[in-house]
Amino acid sequence: MKQECYDITGMTCASCSAAVERVTRKMDGVEESNVNLATNKMTITYDEEKVSPDDIIQRVEKAGFGAQLEQIKEKEQEKEEKLEQEEAEHKIRRRVIGSILFAVPLLYISMGHMLPFKLPLPDILSMETHPLNYALAQLLLTVIVLIFGRKFYIVGFKTLFHGHPNMDSLVAIGTGSAFLYSLVMTVRIPSDAHAVHSLYYESAAVVVTLVMLGKYFESKSKGKTSEAIRKLMELAPDTAVRLREGKEEEIPVEQVRKGDVLFIRPGSKIPLDGIVAKGVSSVDESMLTGESIPVEKEVGAEVIGGSMNYNGALEIEVTHTGNDTTLAKIIKLMEDAQGRKAPISKMADVVAGYFVPAVLIIAVVAAFLWAVTGHPIGFVLKIFVSVLVIACPCALGLATPTAIMVGTGLGASHGILIKSGEALETTHKVQAVVLDKTGTVTEGKPKVVQILSQRLSKEELLRLAGACEVPSEHPLGKAIVEAAREQKEELPSCDEFSSITGQGIHAKLEGKEFWIGNRKLLKEQNFSTERFEKEAEKIAAKGQTPMFVVMDGQMEGIISVADTLKETSRNAIDQMKKAGMKVYMLTGDNRRTAEYIGQQVHADEVIAEVLPQDKAAVVQKLQKEGNIVLMVGDGINDAPALAQADIGVAIGSGSDIAMESSDIVLMRSDLEDVYRAVKLSRATIRNIKENLFWAFAFNSCGIPVAAGLLYAFGGPLLNPMIAGLAMSFSSVFVVSNALRLRRLKL
């Protein structure tokens, strides 16, 4: 079996992606076919002996869409594509603005006389005195709007003729029928002035304008996942400094081979995975591991490509290149997760495939039956158009997007940015919540949490240690300085300062000699830790880092530094559990630290010592157990897991890549907003179901009446004008119901 990825063009909604999946899955030899609407890609697994790429492309094209094998793109190609996407987005924007500019005066002309107070209108456009001018003005404005929205007709009728109708087909048929009927009535006005009362131009134009506006907002959020992958690729530098016979040479990363020795300067990025051959330094791996505290590296230690070297020069022997590096694997995992992530079909799109042909059949059958019973062509046309106009997908098309617009707007006002309607739909079904520890449950920034002092006061010990650490670039040192400055006391300057990589610092201050650092520093300098040994062990057991302070050769105390819990974490997790969700805490930390934090926040289960590339596998395992999984994270290492999860939630203070890989962004970095997002989703889905029920109930009752069912039994015949009014009422009802969401208290 062979697996390939294809770029699919021409898709506009979930029914399109479902159609591509359906036609390809029917092919003999195809084992699996998944289409991702967000990335416009199809991942297909097939038997090479039975199916060829040409067969797949032909089958997709026969269904009305385009397909081509995905190609590995150079950076220049990607830039060109990005520019093309931006230009396409600008075109849509111009069309939307143009459509609105002509739809507004159209509404003014056509609906102004229906208001309780009469709107001023030139006599030449008066419906009573110049009905033909009145109709022609509307016709002109409508034609311009329909030209702006021509894509709906091109795509809608194309997919309809290929047997895969979508929401564009509904818009095209509904608005097209209203327009054509209005055109016929316009032609009749010179001979029958009453025909002016049967115009529905504004229905066609306004529906097209509203749907175009929705499509524009959709295009704005589309393509974020590919942008995230591009940013991941940019993490690794383009060049590396290779050492050969003692000489440095700067070469492209692509030319580096396994076994080469690279020189890494302080403050530069590590190009590829490797092992330290010479030197010691602190390396910031937070962009890959999510852990905020730099890792001390010495000879024999492994380093990850894309991480940042801090204060020491390193020589590393390259162990992995190309697609074998940790960063490349994270990118691949993310792409795979996106490929497997099935698009969430909107209920309206699912029904659309049956609704459109059903309405057409009813309209044709009703018209035929009245024709064969001897009724005139005008009567038959009235029946046919009444059915199509009353079935115009205003209410059906507005049911989902209006509720989603109100729901996402409400979320945004509370700092919860929901990127798509699909995310809002899926969140209400979440059963398992996976929380990354660092930066999500915790602050993601080291702070002083405890001070133990032998002779000096705690304030004095912190003041002296803070003054010594001022020149330090190490995050733990900076945490001590920050805590010391919070005492509002001016810190004196050091007489001497030196940083000891991987151990701590040595300084002279106010005539005294200080050593501040870890056990390794004390061991190297032959200082005894016996006096604080038990306290240091207790501190370490809580997942904190003890920093020993020695003054003039005597142990003075310990300053404990740790990544502290966010104030709202415990309450947030309790709320999630009450809402019926199981909460998992995920971290790369050691088990002892993780278990302690997990107990503090009441997590149901703690998953510790997880490597960056394994986070997505943890999410996948929970999904295989039948859970709808929501993942919350903030680091680049969380990006594959965020993409793999049914719903990815990024903390607002996290990396751009985590935010772009996610479906929801919490701008306030407050875990309680996860529960609020679920609550909002549940309320919105309930509202959507209500809207769809009333939209379908309206059509179920309205279509038979429009087809002449009541007239057949001596009742009234539905006039197309009344059908248009009824259609408008159904839309107003649906929008009003969606607006009720604004009163929801999160």
Buried (B, 14 or more C-beta within 10 A) or exposed (E): EEEEBBBBEBBBBBBBBBBBBBBBEEBEBBEBBBBBBBBBBBBBBBEEEEBEBEBBBEBBBEBBBBBEEBEEEEEEEBEEEBEEBEEEBEEBEEBBEBBBBBBEEBBBBBEBEEEEEEEEBEEEBEBEEBBBBBBBBBBEBBBBBBEBBEBBBEBBBBBBEBEBBBBBBBBBBBBBBBBBBBBBBBEBBEEEEEBBEBBBBBBBBBBBBBBBBBBBBBBEEBBBBBBBBBBBBEBBBEEBBBBEEEEEEEBEBEEBEBEBBBBBEBEBBBBBBBBBBBBBBBBBBBBBBBBBBBBBBBEEBEBBBBBBBBBBBBBBBBBBBEEEBBBBBBBBBBBBBBBBBBBBBBBBBEBBBEBBBBBBEBBEEBBEBBBEEEBEEEBBBBBBBBBBBBBBBBBBBBBBBBBBBBBBEBBEEBBBBBBBBBBBBBBBBBBBBBBBBBBBBBBBBBBBBBBBBBEBEEEBBBBBBBBBBBBBBBBBBBBBBBBBBEEEBEBBEBEEBEBBBBBBBBBBBEEEBBBBBBBEBBEEBEBEBEBBEEBBEBBBEBBBBBBBBBBEEEBBBBBBBBBBBBEBBBBBBBBBBEBEBBBBBBBBBEEEBBBBBBEBBBBBEBBBEBEBBBBBBBBBEBBEEEBBBBBBBBBBBBBBBBBBBBBBBBBBBBBEBBBBBBBBBBBBBBBBBBBBBBBBBBBBBEBBBBBBEBBBEBBEEBBBBBBBEBBEEEEEBBBBBBBBBBBBEBBEBBBEBBBEBEEBEB
